[in-house]
């Protein structure tokens, strides 16, 4: 998941400072 998250962070990093959570919605849902 680190590789997949790294690629998404590279694209989202320019949009917003998102953590290594991946592409998650602005909702804090803990399953």
PASEBA-1860 file (N, C-alpha, C; in nm, 3 decimals):
! residues 31
1> XXXXXXXX> 0.085/-0.121/0.000/0.000/0.000/0.000/0.089/0.125/0.000 ~ 0.213/0.110/0.039/0.302/0.228/0.042/0.326/0.277/-0.100 ~ 0.346/0.185/-0.192/0.371/0.226/-0.332/0.248/0.295/-0.389 ~ 0.133/0.237/-0.367/0.008/0.296/-0.422/-0.015/0.432/-0.356 ~ 0.008/0.442/-0.227/-0.017/0.569/-0.157/0.087/0.672/-0.203 ~ 0.209/0.630/-0.222/0.314/0.723/-0.266/0.277/0.788/-0.399 ~ 0.227/0.709/-0.491/0.188/0.763/-0.622/0.072/0.861/-0.607 ~ -0.023/0.826/-0.522/-0.139/0.917/-0.505/-0.095/1.042/-0.430
9> XXXXXXXX> -0.009/1.028/-0.335/0.037/1.145/-0.257/0.108/1.242/-0.353 ~ 0.180/1.187/-0.447/0.252/1.275/-0.542/0.153/1.363/-0.618 ~ 0.039/1.303/-0.653/-0.061/1.382/-0.728/-0.144/1.469/-0.633 ~ -0.180/1.412/-0.520/-0.264/1.489/-0.424/-0.176/1.589/-0.347 ~ -0.047/1.560/-0.337/0.042/1.649/-0.260/0.033/1.792/-0.317 ~ 0.014/1.804/-0.447/0.004/1.938/-0.508/-0.133/1.999/-0.478 ~ -0.231/1.914/-0.456/-0.367/1.965/-0.429/-0.381/2.002/-0.282 ~ -0.343/1.912/-0.195/-0.356/1.938/-0.050/-0.262/1.847/0.029
17> XXXXXXXX> -0.213/1.894/0.140/-0.120/1.815/0.224/-0.189/1.696/0.287 ~ -0.211/1.591/0.211/-0.279/1.471/0.265/-0.176/1.372/0.321 ~ -0.207/1.310/0.432/-0.113/1.214/0.494/-0.099/1.086/0.410 ~ -0.027/0.985/0.463/-0.009/0.858/0.390/-0.135/0.773/0.407 ~ -0.248/0.837/0.420/-0.374/0.762/0.436/-0.424/0.715/0.301 ~ -0.379/0.780/0.196/-0.428/0.741/0.063/-0.538/0.836/0.018 ~ -0.621/0.793/-0.074/-0.729/0.883/-0.120/-0.852/0.859/-0.034 ~ -0.861/0.931/0.077/-0.976/0.912/0.169/-1.061/1.038/0.172
25> XXXXXXX> -1.191/1.027/0.190/-1.280/1.143/0.194/-1.254/1.228/0.318 ~ -1.309/1.350/0.322/-1.289/1.441/0.436/-1.367/1.397/0.558 ~ -1.419/1.273/0.553/-1.496/1.224/0.671/-1.407/1.138/0.759 ~ -1.405/1.163/0.889/-1.317/1.083/0.979/-1.393/0.956/1.017 ~ -1.396/0.858/0.931/-1.472/0.732/0.963/-1.372/0.624/1.004 ~ -1.378/0.581/1.127/-1.281/0.475/1.172/-1.355/0.340/1.169 ~ -1.324/0.257/1.075/-1.393/0.126/1.069/-1.319/0.023/1.152
END
